[in-house]
Amino acid sequence: MTSSIDANSPVIDDPPQDERPLQLADPRWPPSVAHRDYFRTHAENSHVPPGSQDAVRTRIVRIHRDYVCARESNTPAFTPQFPGYPLSLFMTEVEFLDLIHEVNDQLDQAFYPLSPGNVIDGCIGVLTGWLCEFMYTSHHKRKVLELESFVDKLNKEVYKVRGIKVISLMQTAYLSLDIQVPYPFVRPRGTM
Amino acid sequence: MPASTEPLEPAPGHVQLLSIDEPPHHLQNQKISSGKGTFCLHGRVQNSGHRSYLLLVFAAIAIPAGLFFGFTAPWIWNNISQALPVVFSYLLLLCIVNLVRAVTSDPGILPRNIHTETSIGPGSLNIASSSVTVNCRQYDEDNLIYLPINYCAVCKIWRPARASHCRDCDSCIDIMDHHCVWLNNCVGARNYRYFFWFIWSLSLLGYFMSTLGFVHVLTLNRQKSSSMIAAIRFAPVSFALAIYSALGSIYPTSLGLYHIFLMSRGENTREFVCNE
């Protein structure tokens, strides 16, 4: 299947149909154009300038948000469904699940409104007219920054040698977990 | 949300690991934002870019407060209690701070162009074609429910579950409540508490001011043992302020109670109104 955007974008080697994970939620809805776009295995890198070297040489594996597990509705979380190829070349399913569960746990700690840190921050904030934000960083902000540094550390220590990178979650606004993989889908020399 | 974008710089040598090695360049999102907002103070303050009633709202709070400090507060300070004007100042401070925060803070504007490269163009009028049904948590095994996830062709993102696109702010807002005309800003996930506490501190301010104004007039009435009309002539400003704040606190109180009702249902204004 070729890309539908323009003639300059690379030919995407979508795997044969039976290798793709089962995606359809509601059997009443036939697969549509939108479904193919939402559940695609890899997509254009939107975090780099279009047409640049990076845009040609990288693709994004997008992990969308998850609404299945029971959690507060304001808490972002990502689906633990492993997208298979091409991510399977760079990461095993166990590693992927570890990453997803760790990220989801940290997000839960940050966003859960009834955790003691958030409740105290809220009460003190209301009573002081939010001036407490100049005094200390709130629990939520601290946890979010911890998550950022966790992802950063993981990128530097584990993923850099494999050639992949998890795009900063603050940058994607927790809309999706984007994993940048090199295109064509091969690991850098010396890491096979 | 302020975040940094990383423009490309060709890294010397390593061709494969181009965008992994780079030092981040901090280009502020607000400088390249294509929504309709206006930004001040290096992006710390933002508002929707239309003509607004903000000055009216601010005047409706500040001018009576000023009159209160000029006319009623000295009498209360001298004759009843010194604590009451202090409490009034505290409530006024809370109200103003929450108003300023509600007006200028980011309601949860979702960044654009995160999910590009879809076949859904901006000219697509068919809503059903840009919507995906996703698995969600089931509450009842007999009636299976699915969640529709919509693609916003303007912002080029797959919009999360409770988010919504605001035409006035021209951006998708996370857990959007409503676009408040008085604040000239959307009320969304990151903004809601400032909006809520503005409403309630305004109501409390109204009750407080009206109580103190009536106390002023009624105490004068009893002291001088004259009729009510004559007492009003002694403290006309206090009486006027009392009536004004009693009437003026009706709207914030009803809005505040409505939002407490919505909280009890765990819903947004949008969700309640659209599903009613």
Interface residues (C-beta under 8 A of the other chain):
Chain A: S3 S4 I5 S9 A25 D26 W29 S32 V33 A34 H35 R36 D37 Y38 F39 A43 E44 S46 H47 V48 P49 S52 Q53 D54 R57 T58 R62 H64 R65 Y67 V68 C69 A70 S73 N74 P76 G122 G125 V126 G129 W130 L131 N155 K160 G163 K165 S168 M170 Q171 T172 A173 L175 S176 D178 Q180 P182 P188
Chain B: M1 A3 S4 T5 E6 P7 L8 P10 Q16 L17 L18 S19 I20 L93 L94 V97 N98 R101 L110 P111 N113 I114 H115 T116 E117 T118 S119 I120 A128 S129 S130 S131 V132 T133 V134 N135 C136 R137 L144 Y146 L147 I149 Y151 K156 I157 W158 P160 A161 R162 D174 I175 A189 R193 Y194 W197 G266
